[in-house]
Amino acid sequence: MERIVFLDEGTIGPGVHLGRPAFAHTWSGHQRTAPEDVVARLEGASIAITNKVPLTAETLAALPDLKFIAVAATGFNIVDIAACQSRGIPVSNIRGYAVNTVPEHTFALILALRRNLIEYRQQVLDGAWVEADQFCFFNRPIRDLAGSTLGIIGAGALGQSVGKIGRGFGMEVIYCDAYAPAAPDTGPLVSLETLRDTADVVTLHCPLTDETAGMIGADFLRKMKDSAILINTARGGLIDEPALAEAIQSGQIAGAGIDVTPVEPPPMNSTIMVLAAAPNVILSPHVAWASVGGMQTLSDQLIGNIEAFVAGTPRNLVT
C-alpha cells in the first residue's frame, strides 16, 4: 500500500475538492511543513506531494522509501532534481492549468493601472469628486488598451493566452522569447531591446533561470517609455526590486502590477511592501494562479499524475 504525504495541503484554496487516488493508500495531509519537519513527516512515505516545501539532496538522502515526488505546481525548483535523478526518484509537475486564471489576473492589473482605478477610487472616498463639483473628476491620465503595444516576455502557453486577450482589446502584440521555435499567431518575435523600447505594457511570463534572474533591472526600466507599465505574474526574481522602486519613484515608468516576490510573503519593511503603498503600484499576494477553476484543474491533474505513476505510465515528468 502506498503511503502518500502532502506537505503543504494548505496551498490548495477554499472551494476546491482535492480528491484521493483510486488505489489502496494512506494519506497524510499537513497545512504547512517547516523545513526541519520534512524528514519526520515523510518517513516511510512512498509518495511525497509538495507545492512550495523544499526537498533538498540532504532530505532525500534520509528518505530511502520515497519512490515518487508530485509537485503541486508548474515550477519545480524547490526539488533537487539532480539528487532525484541519482536516486531514481521521478518527479512530476502540473501543466496547462493556469491558461485562463493567470492571463485574466494579468489583465485585471493592466486595466486597473492603465485607467488609474486604484487612485481614482481612493480620491472618490476622500471626497475629491464632491469637491470638484462637476459631473466628472479627472486629474490622472486614463489610457486605452486599443492601439497600444503589449510586449510579452515569454511565448509559452501563458504568454500566448495573454496575447490573445490583448488582440481582443485591439492591442498590437509582440513577443520576446529566445527559445520559441516560431512566432505565435498573435504577434511577431522581437528582440528584448525592441520590446522594451516600444511596449506600452511589458508583462512577464517566463521562467526564473540563471539567465533571466534580475533581467528587469535599472537599464531596462530606464529605457522603457515613461508612460509604460510593468506586470509580473511569473517569478519575483525576474525584477530588480530596488531598481523598480527607483523607476516608480522617479517617474521612469507609469506603474507596476506585481503578483510575485523573491521572498513570499515579503517582510513588511521590504522594498516591494513599501513600494506597494504608491497609488500606481498594485501588489497582489501570489494569487494570479488561484482561481477556483484553476486550482480545481491543478488538483485533478495532481491526483492524475499520482495515479499514472502507480499504474506504471508516469506523465508530466521533469526528470
C-alpha positions as CSV (number, residue, x, y, z in Angstrom):
1,M,0.0,0.0,0.0
2,E,1.3,3.4,-1.0
3,R,1.8,6.0,1.8
4,I,1.2,9.5,0.5
5,V,2.1,12.7,2.3
6,F,1.1,16.2,1.2
7,L,3.5,18.6,2.9
8,D,1.6,21.8,2.3
9,E,-2.1,20.9,1.6
10,G,-3.0,24.5,2.8
11,T,-1.8,25.7,-0.6
12,I,-5.0,24.3,-2.1
13,G,-7.5,27.1,-1.6
14,P,-11.1,27.1,-0.4
15,G,-13.9,25.9,-2.7
16,V,-11.6,23.3,-4.3
17,H,-12.2,19.5,-4.0
18,L,-8.9,17.6,-3.5
19,G,-9.7,14.0,-4.5
20,R,-8.0,10.8,-3.5
21,P,-6.2,8.3,-5.8
22,A,-8.2,5.3,-6.9
23,F,-5.8,2.7,-5.4
24,A,-5.1,1.4,-1.9
25,H,-3.2,4.0,0.0
26,T,-2.9,6.0,3.2
27,W,-3.0,9.8,3.1
28,S,-1.5,12.3,5.5
29,G,-2.1,16.0,4.8
30,H,-0.4,18.9,6.5
31,Q,-1.5,22.5,6.2
32,R,2.2,23.5,6.1
33,T,5.5,22.0,6.9
34,A,8.6,23.7,8.3
35,P,12.0,22.6,6.8
36,E,13.0,20.9,10.0
37,D,9.9,18.7,10.0
38,V,10.1,17.4,6.4
39,V,12.1,14.3,7.1
40,A,10.0,13.2,10.1
41,R,6.7,13.7,8.1
42,L,8.0,11.9,5.1
43,E,9.5,8.9,7.0
44,G,8.1,5.8,5.4
45,A,6.3,7.6,2.7
46,S,6.5,6.3,-0.9
47,I,4.9,9.4,-2.5
48,A,5.5,13.0,-1.5
49,I,3.4,15.9,-2.6
50,T,4.8,19.4,-2.3
51,N,3.9,22.8,-3.6
52,K,6.5,25.1,-2.0
53,V,8.2,23.0,0.7
54,P,11.8,22.3,-0.5
55,L,13.1,18.8,-0.9
56,T,16.9,19.0,-0.8
57,A,19.5,16.4,-1.5
58,E,20.2,16.1,2.2
59,T,16.5,15.5,2.9
60,L,16.2,13.0,0.1
61,A,19.2,11.0,1.4
62,A,17.3,10.5,4.6
63,L,14.2,9.0,2.9
64,P,15.0,5.6,1.4
65,D,11.4,4.6,0.9
66,L,10.5,7.6,-1.3
67,K,9.6,6.5,-4.8
68,F,7.9,9.5,-6.4
69,I,7.5,13.3,-5.9
70,A,4.4,15.0,-7.2
71,V,4.9,18.8,-7.3
72,A,1.5,20.6,-6.9
73,A,2.7,23.4,-9.2
74,T,4.3,24.1,-12.5
75,G,7.6,25.4,-11.0
76,F,9.8,22.6,-9.6
77,N,12.8,24.5,-8.4
78,I,12.0,23.6,-4.8
79,V,13.1,20.0,-5.6
80,D,16.8,19.0,-6.0
81,I,16.3,17.4,-9.5
82,A,19.9,16.2,-9.7
83,A,19.6,14.3,-6.4
84,C,16.3,12.8,-7.6
85,Q,17.9,11.6,-10.8
86,S,20.8,10.0,-8.9
87,R,18.4,8.2,-6.6
88,G,15.9,7.2,-9.4
89,I,13.0,9.2,-8.0
90,P,10.7,10.5,-10.7
91,V,9.3,14.0,-10.3
92,S,6.1,15.3,-11.9
93,N,4.7,18.8,-12.2
94,I,1.4,20.4,-13.2
95,R,1.0,21.8,-16.7
96,G,-1.5,24.0,-18.5
97,Y,-3.9,24.6,-15.6
98,A,-3.4,28.4,-15.4
99,V,-4.1,29.3,-19.1
100,N,-7.2,31.3,-18.0
101,T,-6.6,32.4,-14.5
102,V,-3.1,34.0,-14.9
103,P,-3.9,35.9,-18.1
104,E,-7.2,37.2,-16.6
105,H,-5.3,38.4,-13.5
106,T,-2.7,39.9,-15.7
107,F,-5.4,42.0,-17.5
108,A,-7.0,42.9,-14.2
109,L,-3.7,44.5,-13.2
110,I,-3.2,46.1,-16.7
111,L,-6.7,47.7,-16.8
112,A,-6.5,49.0,-13.2
113,L,-3.2,50.6,-13.9
114,R,-3.8,52.0,-17.4
115,R,-7.0,53.6,-16.1
116,N,-5.6,54.7,-12.7
117,L,-8.5,52.9,-11.0
118,I,-6.8,52.5,-7.6
119,E,-6.0,56.2,-7.2
120,Y,-9.4,57.3,-8.5
121,R,-11.2,55.1,-6.1
122,Q,-9.2,56.5,-3.2
123,Q,-9.8,60.0,-4.3
124,V,-13.6,59.4,-4.5
125,L,-13.6,58.1,-1.0
126,D,-11.5,61.1,0.2
127,G,-14.2,63.4,-1.2
128,A,-12.2,64.8,-4.2
129,W,-15.1,64.2,-6.6
130,V,-17.6,66.0,-4.4
131,E,-15.2,68.9,-4.0
132,A,-14.7,69.1,-7.8
133,D,-18.4,70.0,-8.1
134,Q,-18.8,68.7,-11.6
135,F,-20.3,65.6,-13.2
136,C,-16.8,64.0,-13.7
137,F,-13.5,64.3,-12.0
138,F,-10.2,63.6,-13.6
139,N,-6.7,64.5,-12.6
140,R,-4.8,61.4,-13.7
141,P,-4.3,60.1,-17.3
142,I,-6.6,57.3,-18.5
143,R,-5.1,55.3,-21.3
144,D,-6.9,53.0,-23.7
145,L,-5.6,49.5,-24.5
146,A,-6.8,49.7,-28.1
147,G,-4.0,50.9,-30.3
148,S,-1.3,50.4,-27.6
149,T,1.5,47.8,-27.8
150,L,1.6,44.8,-25.5
151,G,5.1,43.4,-25.0
152,I,5.1,39.8,-23.7
153,I,8.3,38.3,-22.4
154,G,7.8,34.5,-22.8
155,A,5.9,32.9,-25.7
156,G,4.7,29.8,-24.0
157,A,1.1,28.8,-23.2
158,L,0.5,31.6,-20.7
159,G,2.2,34.3,-22.8
160,Q,0.2,33.3,-25.9
161,S,-3.1,33.3,-23.9
162,V,-2.3,36.8,-22.7
163,G,-1.6,37.8,-26.3
164,K,-5.0,36.5,-27.5
165,I,-6.7,38.7,-24.9
166,G,-4.5,41.6,-25.9
167,R,-5.6,41.2,-29.5
168,G,-9.2,41.1,-28.4
169,F,-8.7,44.6,-26.8
170,G,-7.2,45.8,-30.1
171,M,-3.6,45.9,-28.9
172,E,-0.6,45.3,-31.1
173,V,1.1,42.2,-29.6
174,I,4.8,41.5,-29.7
175,Y,6.8,38.7,-28.0
176,C,10.4,38.1,-26.9
177,D,11.5,34.5,-26.3
178,A,14.9,33.2,-27.2
179,Y,13.6,29.6,-27.1
180,A,10.4,29.9,-29.0
181,P,10.6,27.7,-32.2
182,A,8.3,30.1,-34.1
183,A,6.4,33.3,-33.6
184,P,2.9,32.9,-32.1
185,D,-0.1,33.5,-34.3
186,T,-0.9,36.7,-32.3
187,G,2.3,38.6,-32.9
188,P,5.9,38.6,-34.0
189,L,9.0,37.7,-32.1
190,V,11.3,40.7,-31.5
191,S,14.5,41.4,-29.5
192,L,14.3,42.3,-25.8
193,E,15.6,45.8,-26.7
194,T,12.8,46.3,-29.3
195,L,10.1,45.1,-26.9
196,R,11.5,47.3,-24.1
197,D,11.6,50.4,-26.3
198,T,8.2,50.1,-27.9
199,A,5.8,48.4,-25.5
200,D,3.2,50.4,-23.6
201,V,2.7,47.3,-21.4
202,V,5.5,44.9,-20.5
203,T,4.3,41.6,-19.0
204,L,6.5,38.7,-17.8
205,H,5.5,35.1,-18.5
206,C,8.9,33.4,-18.5
207,P,10.7,31.0,-16.0
208,L,13.2,32.2,-13.4
209,T,16.6,30.8,-14.5
210,D,20.3,31.9,-14.2
211,E,19.8,33.8,-17.5
212,T,16.5,35.6,-16.5
213,A,17.2,36.4,-12.9
214,G,17.2,40.2,-12.5
215,M,16.5,40.7,-16.2
216,I,14.3,43.7,-15.5
217,G,16.9,46.0,-14.0
218,A,17.8,49.6,-13.9
219,D,18.9,49.9,-17.5
220,F,15.8,48.1,-18.8
221,L,13.5,50.3,-16.7
222,R,15.3,53.5,-17.7
223,K,14.8,52.8,-21.4
224,M,11.1,51.9,-21.2
225,K,8.5,54.5,-22.1
226,D,7.7,56.8,-19.2
227,S,4.0,56.1,-19.9
228,A,4.5,52.3,-19.8
229,I,3.6,49.9,-17.1
230,L,5.3,46.6,-15.9
231,I,3.4,43.5,-15.0
232,N,4.9,40.4,-13.3
233,T,2.8,37.3,-12.6
234,A,5.7,34.9,-13.3
235,R,8.5,34.9,-10.6
236,G,9.7,37.6,-8.2
237,G,13.4,37.2,-9.0
238,L,12.9,38.4,-12.6
239,I,12.8,42.0,-11.4
240,D,15.5,44.0,-9.5
241,E,13.2,45.4,-6.8
242,P,15.4,48.4,-5.8
243,A,15.6,49.4,-9.4
244,L,11.8,49.1,-9.8
245,A,11.4,51.3,-6.7
246,E,13.7,53.9,-8.2
247,A,11.8,53.8,-11.6
248,I,8.4,54.3,-9.9
249,Q,9.5,57.0,-7.5
250,S,11.4,59.0,-10.3
251,G,8.6,58.6,-12.8
252,Q,10.7,56.5,-15.2
253,I,7.7,54.3,-15.7
254,A,4.0,54.9,-15.1
255,G,3.2,51.9,-12.8
256,A,3.7,48.3,-11.9
257,G,1.4,45.3,-11.1
258,I,3.2,42.6,-9.1
259,D,1.9,39.3,-8.0
260,V,5.1,37.5,-7.1
261,T,8.1,38.5,-5.0
262,P,11.5,36.8,-4.3
263,V,10.6,36.1,-0.7
264,E,6.9,35.2,-0.1
265,P,5.4,36.7,1.9
266,P,7.8,39.7,1.8
267,P,8.7,41.4,5.1
268,M,6.6,44.5,5.9
269,N,9.8,46.7,5.7
270,S,10.9,45.2,2.3
271,T,11.3,47.3,-0.8
272,I,8.3,45.9,-2.5
273,M,6.0,46.3,0.5
274,V,7.0,49.9,1.0
275,L,6.6,50.5,-2.8
276,A,3.1,48.9,-2.7
277,A,1.7,52.0,-0.9
278,A,2.2,54.0,-4.1
279,P,-1.1,54.7,-5.9
280,N,0.4,53.4,-9.2
281,V,1.6,50.1,-7.8
282,I,-0.6,47.0,-7.2
283,L,0.8,44.1,-5.2
284,S,-1.4,41.1,-5.0
285,P,-0.4,38.1,-2.8
286,H,0.7,35.5,-5.4
287,V,-2.9,34.7,-6.4
288,A,-2.9,35.1,-10.2
289,W,-2.9,31.3,-10.5
290,A,-5.5,30.7,-7.8
291,S,-9.0,31.0,-9.3
292,V,-11.3,28.2,-8.1
293,G,-11.3,26.8,-11.7
294,G,-7.6,26.9,-12.0
295,M,-7.0,25.3,-8.6
296,Q,-9.5,22.6,-9.3
297,T,-7.8,21.7,-12.6
298,L,-4.5,21.7,-10.7
299,S,-5.9,19.4,-8.0
300,D,-7.4,16.9,-10.5
301,Q,-4.2,16.8,-12.5
302,L,-2.1,16.3,-9.4
303,I,-4.1,13.2,-8.4
304,G,-4.0,12.0,-12.1
305,N,-0.2,12.3,-12.0
306,I,0.0,10.1,-8.9
307,E,-2.4,7.5,-10.4
308,A,-0.4,7.4,-13.6
309,F,2.8,6.8,-11.8
310,V,1.4,3.9,-9.7
311,A,-0.2,2.4,-12.9
312,G,3.3,2.4,-14.5
313,T,2.5,5.1,-17.0
314,P,4.0,8.2,-15.5
315,R,3.2,11.5,-17.1
316,N,4.3,15.2,-16.8
317,L,7.8,14.1,-15.6
318,V,10.5,16.7,-15.2
319,T,13.3,14.1,-14.6
